[in-house]
């Protein structure tokens, strides 16, 4: 594949991600009860990886520690997340969605699932499995050692 072909793949990936972000921004605006987009992203991560830390969120989002601290505080203040000290290192706080946080996450997941259905319309199971494998390869090519 030439560099020009690779560049076109990158452009299509960028367009797809931009459309996904636009849809999720709309979902958060319309169905998020005033939650910010980054708060919704953090809540999604915490629902998927319950017990994560602020450091985990920094690594996942690429945001700085101060911004993640503000996001976590906002989620805790809204009653969507709670924190408890780690059993082995009490300096580390483990974050978990509350029942209200899980309910919010379910609503946001419904929007994500609708986008996934729209995006994959016309693909069969085998084609989606192949696409996922190819995306995994692309990710592996740019993953840090």
C-alpha positions in Angstrom: 0.0 0.0 0.0 1.4 3.4 -0.9 1.7 6.3 1.5 -1.2 8.0 -0.4 -3.4 4.9 0.1 -2.5 4.9 3.8 -3.3 8.6 4.0 -6.8 7.9 2.6 -7.4 5.2 5.3 -6.4 7.7 7.9 -8.7 10.3 6.5 -11.6 7.9 6.5 -10.9 6.8 10.1 -10.7 10.5 11.1 -14.1 11.2 9.4 -15.7 8.2 11.2 -14.4 9.2 14.6 -15.5 12.8 14.0 -19.0 11.6 13.2 -19.1 9.4 16.2 -18.0 12.3 18.5 -20.6 14.6 16.9 -23.3 12.0 17.6 -22.1 11.5 21.2 -22.0 15.2 21.8 -25.6 15.4 20.6 -26.6 12.5 22.9 -24.9 14.1 25.9 -26.6 17.4 25.2 -30.0 15.8 24.7 -30.0 13.0 27.2 -27.1 13.7 29.6 -28.8 15.7 32.3 -26.2 18.4 32.1 -23.2 16.1 32.2 -20.2 17.3 30.2 -18.8 15.2 27.3 -15.6 14.5 29.1 -17.5 13.5 32.2 -19.5 11.1 30.0 -16.3 9.6 28.6 -14.8 9.2 32.1 -18.0 7.6 33.3 -18.0 5.2 30.4 -14.4 4.2 31.2 -15.3 3.7 34.9 -18.3 1.7 34.1 -16.3 -0.6 31.8 -13.3 -0.8 34.1 -14.8 -0.4 37.6 -12.2 0.3 40.2 -10.0 2.4 37.9 -8.0 5.2 39.3 -7.5 8.8 38.3 -4.1 7.7 36.9 -5.9 5.1 34.7 -8.2 7.9 33.4 -5.3 10.1 32.6 -3.7 7.2 30.6 -7.0 6.4 28.8 -8.0 9.9 27.9 -4.7 11.6 27.4 -5.8 14.5 29.5 -3.7 16.0 32.2 -4.0 15.1 35.9 -5.6 18.4 36.9 -8.3 18.1 34.3 -9.1 14.5 35.3 -9.2 15.5 39.0 -11.8 18.2 38.1 -13.8 15.7 36.1 -13.8 13.1 38.8 -14.8 15.7 41.4 -17.7 16.8 39.2 -18.8 13.1 38.8 -18.6 12.6 42.6 -20.4 15.9 43.3 -23.2 14.8 40.9 -23.5 11.5 42.7 -22.5 9.5 39.6 -19.2 8.1 41.0 -17.9 7.2 44.4 -14.4 6.6 45.5 -12.8 4.2 48.0 -9.2 3.7 49.1 -7.4 0.8 47.5 -7.1 -2.2 49.9 -3.4 -2.5 49.5 -2.4 1.2 49.1 -4.7 3.5 50.9 -3.3 6.5 49.1 -4.9 5.3 45.9 -8.6 5.9 45.3 -10.6 3.4 43.4 -13.5 4.9 41.4 -16.8 3.2 40.8 -20.1 4.4 39.3 -23.0 4.7 41.7 -26.4 3.4 40.7 -27.2 6.8 39.2 -23.9 6.6 37.3 -24.7 3.2 36.0 -28.2 4.5 34.9 -26.5 7.4 33.1 -24.0 5.1 31.5 -26.8 2.8 30.2 -28.5 5.8 28.5 -25.3 6.8 26.9 -24.6 3.2 25.8 -28.0 3.1 24.0 -26.8 6.1 21.9 -23.4 4.3 21.2 -25.2 1.2 20.2 -27.5 3.1 17.8 -24.4 4.6 16.2 -22.8 1.2 15.9 -25.9 -0.2 14.3 -26.1 2.7 11.8 -22.3 2.5 11.1 -22.3 -1.3 10.5 -25.6 -1.4 8.4 -25.1 -3.8 5.5 -22.1 -5.6 7.0 -22.4 -9.3 7.8 -20.8 -10.9 10.9 -17.8 -12.1 9.0 -17.1 -8.7 7.5 -17.3 -7.0 10.9 -14.9 -9.6 12.4 -12.5 -8.9 9.6 -12.8 -5.2 10.1 -12.2 -5.6 13.8 -9.1 -7.7 13.2 -7.7 -5.1 10.7 -8.4 -2.3 13.2 -6.6 -4.3 15.9 -3.6 -4.6 13.6 -3.6 -0.8 12.9 -3.7 -0.2 16.7 -0.9 -2.6 17.3 1.2 -0.9 14.7 1.0 2.4 16.6 0.9 1.1 20.2 3.6 2.2 22.5 6.1 -0.6 23.5 
